[in-house]
Structure formats: structure tokens, C-alpha cells
Amino acid sequence: MNTALLTRGHEPFERLVRTHQDRLFACAYRLTGNRDDAEDLLQQSLMEAYTAFPRFQQGTHFDRWVYRIMHNTYLDTVRRRPRFVVQSLDEVLETDEGTVAGREIADPHGGPETKLMEKTLSEPIQRALDALPADFRSVVVLAEMQGLSYEEVARALRCPVGTVRSRLHRARALLRRSLLGDGTRPARAPAFAYS
């Protein structure tokens, strides 16, 4: 991610971004599930943080402050996202040049960036995270993967600690169900890959 344009002329902000850049990207990746969206989310969050930087309280945790901004930006993005429409792959497409006989299916396993990120967070866990509601996913990412305390998560998400505990409990149950399938295997907490 290129932060040079974003941080030019504001050295304290630039230093903080460089210090926390890897953790911030990891959080964005876990929220979005892919590199491109993570870069977009992180860039947008850092632009908002840069604008709000005069209100940042020196001596507090910069990364947690940006997590809150990132969470809100992510939720806004999810809410604005149009509901997808299921289209048949057999449907014939029409173009200006005539009719096209079908659709191409993108290879989701391609790209070197996908293989690199699989080392950071395993594919089954990321799929299970992607299936969680956005509020649950944010709590899991911040508490389980970024290591924030319940109180820190509550401050970052601006909700009561009880809400954090409740969402985390329900998210863990959903993750367990998703990762263990029909429940025939012994129940255990998911093993997250930490970066």
C-alpha cells in the first residue's frame, strides 16, 4: 500500500501509520476477505483518520483508534453494497457485436497474492469469517485476531462490553458450526492463524 500521498506533510501521522501498517492491513484483510478490498478499506480508513487526526489523543493507541474508523467504514461499505443478483451461467449474453454464448468463470484460486494471504489466514477460516454478519466479524477480528480486550473492543466499536461478549459468543458458535460442519466431530474452538 502506498501511503506517501496520504501522509505527505504530517510526520507524526506518517510515523504512526508506518508503525501499525501491517496490523491495520491484517485487520482490513480479515474484514473484507481479499487483498484488493482490504487495500481499499485501509486506504479509505487512513484518509478518514488523517482528516480526523487533530482529534486523536496523543498517548492513546493509534491502531485501536483506526480500528474504530475502519469498522465504521467497513459497515458503511457493506450497507451500501447492492444485493447481488443470481444469474445463470447458461444465460446467453447479448452485446453490440452480436450474441455471446456464455459467461467466463474467474479462477478464485489464481494470483500470487491469494497464495501469500493463505499463509496468514487459512481459507476455511476466512470463508467462515466472510459468512458472519458484519458486526460479529468485527468483534471476532478485533478480539480474537488482533488481541484487543473486551473493553478495548467495546471502545473501538462504541458499544457496551456486554454487547461485545454477546456478539463474540454468538460469532464463535457460528464459526464452530461453519468450521465443524454437521457437528459429528468433537466441538473445539477454531484455531486462528495469527500474523
N, C-alpha and C positions, 0 to 999 in steps of 0.2 A: 504494500500500500504506500502511495506517495503522499506524505503529509507536508511536503515542502511548501506548497502553495497555501495550505491551510494555516500553517504556523508561522509564516514569514513575519518577522517584526514583533513577535511576542515570545521572548525567550523562556520565561517561566512555564508557559503553556507547552511550548515545544519540548522542554526537558521532561515534563510530566508525561506527555504523550509517548516519548521515546522510552521512558522507564516502564510504562504499563502497556505498551503496544501489543505485545504477544498475548497477555492475558485478556485484553479487550477484544482482540481478534478471535481468540478461542471462544469467548462468550458469544460473540456475534455469530460465529460458525455454528455453535451448538443451538442457538435460537433459530437460525434460518435453515441449516442443513446442507448448504452448499457454499462454495468459495465466492462465487460472484455476488450472491445476495448478501453474504457476510461482509464483503468489502464495501458494498453499497450501504449497508446498515451502519457499519463502523464509520464510514466517511460522513454520512448524514449526522450521526450522533456526535462526532467530533466537531462538525461545523456548528451544531447547536450548542455544544459545550464551549466552543470558542466564543460564540456570541454571548453566552451567559457567564463567561469566566470572571468578569468583575464581581459577580455574586458568589463565587466559590470561596469558601472559608479556608484560608491557608492553615495548614496544620491538620486538616482532616484528610480522609482517604480519597484521593483523586479518582482511583479506579471505581470505588463504590458510587461516587457521585456520577461518573459517566455510565455505570451500570443502570442507574435510575433513568438517566436520559435515554439510554439505549432501549431499555424495557418499554418506555413510553413511545419511543419512535417505532419500535417493532410492533407494538399493539396498534398504533395508528396505521401502519402499513397493512397489517392483517385485516383490519376493519375496512380499509379502502379497497382491498383486493376483491375483484369481482368473483362471484361464484362461478366455478368452471362449468362448462357445458360439455357433456359427454358426446363425442361424435364417433360414428362408426368408421373403422379403418377401411371398410369395404365401400364407403360412400365415394362416388365419383366426383372429382373436383373439376370445376369449370374455370377456365382462365380466358384472358383476352385472345390468346392464340388458339384456343380450342379446348378440348376436354382432356383432362389428365386422368389416367386410370386408377390412381390410388394415392395413398399417403406413404411417406417415408417415416420410419420409426427411428428416433435418435437412440444411440447406444449410451445408456446411462452408466456403463462401466468403463467408458473410454478415459481420456485425459489423464495426464500425469498428476494433476492437482488432486484428482479424486483418490488416486492411489496413495499420495502423500498424506491426505487427511484421514484415510482409513487407519493409518498408524496412530493418529491422535484419538480418534473416536471410532469404535468399531461400527460397521454398517448396521447390524441388528439393533444396536442401542440407538443409533441416530434415527432409524426408522421408527422405533418405539417413541423416541422423543418427538419426532415430527407428528405422530398421531395424537399427542397430548393437546388439550386446549392451551391456548397461548399463555394464560395466567398460570397454569400448572407448570408448563415448560419453563417459564421464567423462574419460578421458585426452585425447581429441580436444578436448573443450570447454576443459579446463584448459590444455593445451599450445598448441593452435593458435589458439584463440579468446580466451583470457584472457591468453596470453603468458607463462605460467609456464615456467621452465626444467625440464628433466627431473628435476633434483634436487628442485625445489620441488614438482613433481607427485608424485614418489615420497614426499616427506614428507607431502603433503596426503592421499594415498591409502594411506599406510602400507604401501608395497610397495617392493621393490628397484628401482633405476634400470633394471636390465636388463629387468624386467617392464614398466616404462613404455615403454621403447624397443620391446619386442616387441609390446605391445598397440597402440602408435601405428603401427608398421609394418603390422600386420595390419589395423588400422582404416582406414588410408589406402588400402590395396589394396581393401578392401570398399567404401569410399566412391568410389574411382575406378571400380570395376566398376559400382556403382549409378548414378553420375552419367553415365558414358560409355556405358552400355548394353552392347551386344554387342561392343564393342571395335573397331568399324570406324573410329572416329575416332581421331586421334592421342592417345596417352596423355599426360596432363598432370595436375598436382596440382590439386585443386579450389580455386577461388577463393572464399575465405570472405569474408563481409561482416562487417567489424569495426565495433563500435559505439564 
